[in-house]
Amino acid sequence: MAGFLILLYRMLVSVLMWPAALALRGHPNFAGTIAARLGLRLPEVPDGRPLIWVHAASVGEVRAASGLLAALKRRMPDLVICLSSMTATGRQVASKDASADLVIPFPFDSPRVMRRYLLRLSPRALVIVETELWPGMILEARRLGIPVGIVNARMTERSFRRYARVLPLVKNVLEDIEVLAMAHADAERFSQLGAGRVQTVGNLKIDMLVSTDRSARERLRGSLGAGDRPVFIAGSVREGEEEMVVDAVKSVASRVPGLFTVIAPRHPRQIGRLSELVKEANLRWCLRSGMEADVDLVIVDTMGELFDLYGASDAAFVGGSLVDLGGQNVLEPIAWGVPTIHGPHMSNFVWALELVDGHTVTVRDSSSLAGAVADILAYPEKYRVMAAKARALVEEQRGVTQRYLSKLEDVLRI
């Protein structure tokens, strides 16, 4: 069965990549990269130096791997790191990382294309970040004797169910891969899918998160114009949560004098909807890109600021969790020692909740969110203790990058 599925997959990819290339040539992620993705234009590779190929799907995976790549470079200064990413933003972020020597678009996953890339790059190892199981790439690496490892390996329940539908194929792909998982639940799911060599090492993002500059708090609050006012931030608010969050803010404002709120939507397309809602709520507001004096609420329309803005707050809500979208990373405000609230839908971040061992506040709707924020702002000392315990649990996990580095040296011979 596995052989038939592999053959079918190879045939489909080899045929469909050509019309796909034609259809996707104008897409922002694919524009200007089609020849490279088809294997018609291959990267120039430095001669005589060891190379590893790291694949990170998009921005999140690239950032998660950045500390590990820097550690590899410090350990092996001559090492060439070739980093591939599916998205344009992923490649942009990777290009700014001094650890990546070559940044390439991810090729179409046909056997011919992948073999051309692997022969050109001749990597000492193939390192995949999180959850990118591309059969063409992995099976061609196996045929060429190139060891493959997944770092920060992540397998959500949703992804597990999807892969389980083609279990014979996935089991064949995973059978000799080194899986270094971010959490026990992820390790268990990889094992159930047929991975034979699985270890739980931890989440690479932890080492990044604990590096906060607490002295920046007042500077951040000053940039917002918050002064000494109590600050609540709702970060990574997803579609379907906007009205609940604004209703909660309006309720808290009636109970907490001087409340200053920051709302950071997950996607720019939500800004219009949020603007309408805060106008209807008669809240004085502005956009982060055009700060004004004497406002009570700021909608964040800038990029890359959310983590720092969490540090300016007294209470934080992490979105994607009041609606069934799997949640977002609660460790970001926790890293600043900020009392952290989230909804019940956290399936993508179970590992983070396990790490902080219940030292967060779970809410289910607008009313309970408002109650939690008001309570945190009314009893700051009580919740500061909770937040400090959560941060301490995160800090105990420091050193994840070095653990991964040691594992890579052991199992992939890097």
HELIX and SHEET records of a PDB file:
HELIX    1   1 ALA A    2  LEU A   24  1                                  23    
HELIX    2   2 ILE A   34  ARG A   37  1                                   4    
HELIX    3   3 VAL A   59  ARG A   75  1                                  17    
HELIX    4   4 ALA A   88  SER A   95  1                                   8    
HELIX    5   5 PRO A  111  LEU A  121  1                                  11    
HELIX    6   6 PRO A  135  ARG A  143  1                                   9    
HELIX    7   7 GLU A  157  ALA A  164  1                                   8    
HELIX    8   8 LEU A  167  LEU A  174  1                                   8    
HELIX    9   9 HIS A  184  GLN A  192  1                                   9    
HELIX   10  10 LYS A  205  LEU A  209  1                                   5    
HELIX   11  11 ARG A  214  ALA A  216  5                                   3    
HELIX   12  12 ARG A  217  LEU A  224  1                                   8    
HELIX   13  13 GLU A  242  ARG A  255  1                                  14    
HELIX   14  14 PRO A  268  GLN A  270  5                                   3    
HELIX   15  15 ILE A  271  GLU A  280  1                                  10    
HELIX   16  16 ARG A  288  GLY A  290  5                                   3    
HELIX   17  17 LEU A  306  TYR A  310  1                                   5    
HELIX   18  18 LEU A  331  ALA A  335  1                                   5    
HELIX   19  19 SER A  347  PHE A  349  5                                   3    
HELIX   20  20 VAL A  350  VAL A  356  1                                   7    
HELIX   21  21 SER A  366  ALA A  378  1                                  13    
HELIX   22  22 PRO A  380  GLU A  395  1                                  16    
HELIX   23  23 VAL A  400  VAL A  411  1                                  12    
SHEET    1   A 7 LEU A 102  PRO A 105  0                                        
SHEET    2   A 7 VAL A  80  SER A  85  1                                        
SHEET    3   A 7 LEU A  51  HIS A  55  1                                        
SHEET    4   A 7 ALA A 125  VAL A 129  1                                        
SHEET    5   A 7 VAL A 148  ALA A 153  1                                        
SHEET    6   A 7 GLU A 178  ALA A 181  1                                        
SHEET    7   A 7 ARG A 197  THR A 200  1                                        
SHEET    1   B 7 TRP A 285  LEU A 287  0                                        
SHEET    2   B 7 LEU A 297  ILE A 299  1                                        
SHEET    3   B 7 PHE A 260  PRO A 265  1                                        
SHEET    4   B 7 VAL A 231  VAL A 237  1                                        
SHEET    5   B 7 ALA A 315  VAL A 318  1                                        
SHEET    6   B 7 THR A 340  HIS A 342  1                                        
SHEET    7   B 7 VAL A 361  THR A 362  1                                        
END                                                                             
